[in-house]
Amino acid sequence: MKKLAEMAYRQFPKDAKTILATADRVCENRYIFTDKWDLEQAPFEIRFETEIDWEIDANGDPEYIWQFNRHRYFICLGQAYLMTGEEVYAKKMAELLADWIRRIPLTPEHEMKAWRSLEAGFRGEYWTKAVSYIQDSPAWTQELQDLYMASLYQHAEYIEKKHSDYKYISNWGVIENHGLFEIALALLDSEKKEHYIHTAFSVLSQAARIQFMEDGVHWEQSPTYHCEVVRCYLDVLLLAKKHGITVPDEIKRTVRKALDVMLAWKKPDGAMFMNGDSDDIDMAECFILGAYYFGDGRYKYAAEGNMDFEAVWNLGWEGIQAYEALPMEEPEGLSAAFCDSGHFYFRSGWGRDANLLHFTCGTLGAGHGHSDKLHVDLVMCGRDILVDSGRYTYAWANGRERYKNPQAHNTTIADGKLFTVCKDSWECSKLCQPANTAYKFTEDYEYAQGGHLGYIEDGIFVNRRVIHIKPDIYVIADEMYTGGTHTYETFFHFNEAGKTEVTKYDEAVYQDAVGKVQIFFRSETLEQGNAKVERQKSNIARHYNSEEENDCLVVTQQQEGFTSLYTVLAGGSVRECRRLPVESVLKHKVYESKLAEALSIVTEETEYIVIICHQEVNSPTDLAGVKDCKGFGNVIIFDRRTGCFGGTALHW
């Protein structure tokens, strides 16, 4: 263990410095929660002059109490002890552990605070790992060992007692039974050890079957919780391998599929998208552990072949050597569609300068999901352009609602109404059914679409089509089907690292240190003066309890009957973008805009014609045409370099 600590300290000085800083603060009774795997971070400091108030209400958010009582900082103290040999760290952890066990008994008074079952599960991991780091210290006395073991048995009994059917569908079930498995390995009573291992595997197997959709996405629609659940399962797999314990195949199959999902949604910078209740977190540790356990070079490729500070501690020498010997393997294919969960990814490459678009049209994901149907994230040249606003807080009074509502996402609302209505931080009084999803990937173009029934009671069906013209032109086509007069607001939130500017009534630009991104808005309402493009201020929260200002472009339109909006984003290659009428080739008539429209996108190399039919128009026999371009389909693209007849049909 000391050799692992030396390796971690030597190879990861920045991480080691962070761990030591955390440990030093804790030794002074100062607490800040900014660790990557602190699910609810708290970047503000709390200091105790005398004894610790384990159930302190720091900012009106009970998540602070729960985060505080998970005790992940015990691991930091243990790692600091092994990296430096300084007894002060082991002594402090021993002191805190004994103080908590003696002063926080399992009573109704403490059960919904420090003794919530979820926190008991977290402690099952954090305590056992931390104790393994300091067990050779003089601070780890027989008296403390007895106190600790008695509390472990109590934790195991409590986790099992609190089991219910809810735990099969909630991430709580995975986190708690991951902790129960770790506790079981530390127990001395062999009969109880076997019992709790069996219990943990039973729940974890059922949860693996229920919580993950067929496409491998965790049903709560939050990349952060998807990764946390996968991390827990990986920890179980690694410990079982170390102890020679057979793991149910259901768990292994589920983890493999869930890792493949993470591979598809990994941004070029290694982080995850902040959809639903998610933060801006790097996923490398999960890929490293997965690469070792499954012997899969694709996951090592996703981690860029690197080792990770925490992975060193979790793999051990044998795991590190096996990982280093594993050849990297570039994943086959680039783009991916996850139809069960409603996620589509257009990827240009696997390098750090790649482009990646994410479009979502799936289920809410219950409490951890946001009102983000038809939301689009966009990464160009490796950096964020269109972003999700994140989660910021779980406390309703602190601003939870404004991060969950549609206005915080890159989507459209009608008449100022919400297509999903939050009742409080976790429940909704109105849900919204996704509909009409489809996709197609070709060598030159990519396509996905989806709609929802959130305004069906108002007689409105909202549909969005997303088209990628490789390598760096993206068309977002919004369609609002209705017979009445309505007002629509479409939101586009941008990376806080840059600034946006509305340059014309229907054009804008995003500028950051890397360069400019062109933004074209085209619609009949804009041409008629019944729409406007405005820059507004919004907020983005890359971590819990931390927010910054960013720019948001809002397109407001009012029109009777069918309404459309085309948004084109490009990396500087577009010279001209126009909306054009579509003709019936055989009947020699121009279609009304509510039936079909087209875009002309002119670059330095060519002109692209994009035809979108909003209704079926080919009756009885016909072709759709723009200028000299003729083809059949609902969505057709023509590149003048390759000809004007037929084009590429992306949707029929």
Buried (B, 14 or more C-beta within 10 A) or exposed (E): BEEBBEBBBEEBEEBBEBBBBBBBBBBEBEBBBBBBBBBBBBEEEBEEEEEBEBBBEBBEBBBBBBBBBBBBBBBBBBBBBBBBEBBBBBBBBBBBBBEBBEEBEBEEEBBEBBBBBBBBBBBBBBBBBBBBBBBEBEBBEEEBEEBBBEBBBBBBBBBBEBBEEEBBBBBBBBBBBBBBBBBBBBBEEEEBBEBBBEBBBEBBBBBBBBBBBEBBBBBBBBBBBBBBBBBBBBBBBBBBBEEEBEBBEBBBBBBBBBBBBBBBBBBBEBBBBBBBBBBBBBBBBBBBBBBBBBEBBBBBBBBEBEBBBBBBBBBBEEBBEBBEEBEBEEBEEBBBBBBBBBBBBBBBBBEEEBBBBBBBBBBBBBBBBBBBBBBBBBBBBBBBBBBBBBBBBBBBEBBBBEBBBBBBBBBBBBBEBBBBBBEEBEEBEBBBEBBBBBBBBEEEBBBBBBBBBBBBEEEBBBBBBBBBBEEBBBBBBBBBBBEEEBBBBBBBBBBBBBBBBBEEEBBBBBEBEBEBBBBBBBBBBBEEEBBBBEBEEBBBBBBBBBBEEBBBBBBBBBBEBBBBBBBBBBBEBBEEBEBBEBBBBEBEEEBBBBBBBBBBBBBEEEBBBBBBBBEEBBEEEBBBBBBEBBBBBBBBBBBBEEEBEBBBBBBE
